[in-house]
């Protein structure tokens, strides 16, 4: 059954991969059963990116990694998953905001909840800031090795913060990064804050959790593991 926002043949998503059921590994829903729609393409180029096959064409085969699909095709797959939670991630999914809005509307119509994982550089439309949609916003710190001008977009952060539908999740490579998060929290009124250790091995993630826990609690923030890495290491599609 299609809603009034039902897709048209113009609603094509460039998909990197569809996978599930698995566990949401990060943020407030860590541990929840979920299915993932990973979109291709990104407007940043973080040096520690754990999904370079969505954008880094210098060492990944674009033709093999990008799969244009009608929204209706993605929805057929989603119905076969019967998930309570769908995570739309990337890459940067808001680069495809028109089709993402249609997709999210249809997933909600199926009774599901939707989490959109975004780097916080793009303002989402009001039609996407709705009940049953949460934005897991991951603004990048200096550790991503990008200029501040490129990775921090004040208008987008403020808009997401004001939407009431966002949480802010920061990838930390060193406990010293926490001060930079505090500055962003204050400058853009970001809350709630989640801190996540960087790492694509269970040993690195576990060590990061131990290094960060006391300092995160002391600041009144939340700490998230990368549960999928603890469970399955760096296996793609988990
Ligand atoms: S924003 Fe995300 S997907 Fe894009 S380069 Fe950074 S870590 Fe990778």
Boltz pocket constraint, residues with backbone or C-beta under 6 A from the ligand:
constraints:
  - pocket:
      binder: B
      contacts: [[A, 42], [A, 43], [A, 44], [A, 45], [A, 46], [A, 48], [A, 49], [A, 50], [A, 51], [A, 52], [A, 54], [A, 90], [A, 91], [A, 92], [A, 119], [A, 138]]
      max_distance: 6.0
